[in-house]
């Protein structure tokens, strides 16, 4: 699913509120959400942010490819529909 592979948030297992998805819908918000999770884990922020940036680029590529080849997008939860409509 889209959320599980990180298309909507850099760390999908750390999403606890819908506001986190709204914040991560922009480039800077995506990086900010990644930074907040990394800071909570007490990891080095600089290498982590580079990895989150790479994940953002990867998710952009996946979205581009999905727009080209997928006719139907199945969504597991109703609350994800607005976020996927915005991104797809």
C-alpha positions as CSV (number, residue, x, y, z in Angstrom):
1,X,0.0,0.0,0.0
2,X,1.1,3.6,-0.6
3,X,1.3,4.5,3.0
4,X,3.3,1.4,4.0
5,X,6.1,2.1,1.4
6,X,6.6,5.7,2.5
7,X,4.9,7.6,-0.2
8,X,2.9,9.7,2.2
9,X,5.4,9.9,5.2
10,X,9.1,9.1,5.5
11,X,8.5,6.7,8.4
12,X,5.0,5.3,8.0
13,X,5.3,3.2,11.2
14,X,5.7,6.4,13.2
15,X,2.5,8.1,12.0
16,X,0.1,8.5,14.9
17,X,-2.2,11.4,13.8
18,X,-3.6,12.5,10.5
19,X,-1.9,15.8,10.9
20,X,1.4,14.1,10.3
21,X,0.3,13.1,6.9
22,X,-0.9,16.6,6.1
23,X,2.4,18.1,7.2
24,X,4.4,15.6,5.2
25,X,2.5,16.4,1.9
26,X,5.0,19.1,1.0
27,X,8.7,18.7,0.4
28,X,9.8,20.7,3.5
29,X,7.1,19.0,5.6
30,X,8.3,15.6,4.5
31,X,11.9,16.5,5.5
32,X,10.5,18.0,8.8
33,X,8.6,14.8,9.6
34,X,11.7,12.7,8.9
35,X,13.8,15.0,11.1
36,X,11.4,14.8,14.0
37,X,11.4,11.0,13.9
38,X,15.2,10.9,13.7
39,X,15.5,13.3,16.5
40,X,13.2,11.2,18.7
41,X,15.4,8.2,18.0
42,X,18.5,10.1,19.0
43,X,20.2,9.4,15.6
44,X,22.6,11.7,13.8
45,X,20.4,14.1,11.9
46,X,22.6,15.0,9.0
47,X,23.1,11.5,7.4
48,X,19.4,10.7,8.3
49,X,18.1,13.8,6.4
50,X,20.1,12.8,3.4
51,X,18.5,9.4,3.5
52,X,15.0,11.0,3.9
53,X,15.7,13.2,0.9
54,X,16.6,10.1,-1.1
55,X,13.4,8.5,0.0
56,X,11.5,11.6,-1.1
57,X,13.1,11.4,-4.5
58,X,12.3,7.7,-4.7
59,X,8.7,8.3,-3.8
60,X,8.4,10.9,-6.5
61,X,9.7,8.4,-9.0
62,X,7.2,5.7,-7.8
63,X,4.3,8.3,-8.0
64,X,5.3,9.2,-11.5
65,X,5.4,5.6,-12.6
66,X,2.1,4.8,-10.9
67,X,0.4,7.7,-12.7
68,X,1.6,6.2,-16.0
69,X,0.6,2.5,-15.5
70,X,-2.1,2.3,-12.8
71,X,-5.7,2.8,-13.8
72,X,-7.2,2.0,-10.4
73,X,-5.8,2.9,-7.0
74,X,-7.1,0.9,-4.0
75,X,-7.0,2.7,-0.7
76,X,-7.3,0.8,2.6
77,X,-8.7,3.7,4.7
78,X,-11.1,6.5,3.8
79,X,-9.0,9.1,5.6
80,X,-6.1,8.4,3.1
81,X,-8.2,9.3,0.0
82,X,-7.6,13.1,0.1
83,X,-3.9,12.7,0.6
84,X,-3.6,10.3,-2.3
85,X,-5.8,12.5,-4.5
86,X,-3.5,15.4,-3.8
87,X,-0.3,13.4,-4.5
88,X,-1.5,11.3,-7.4
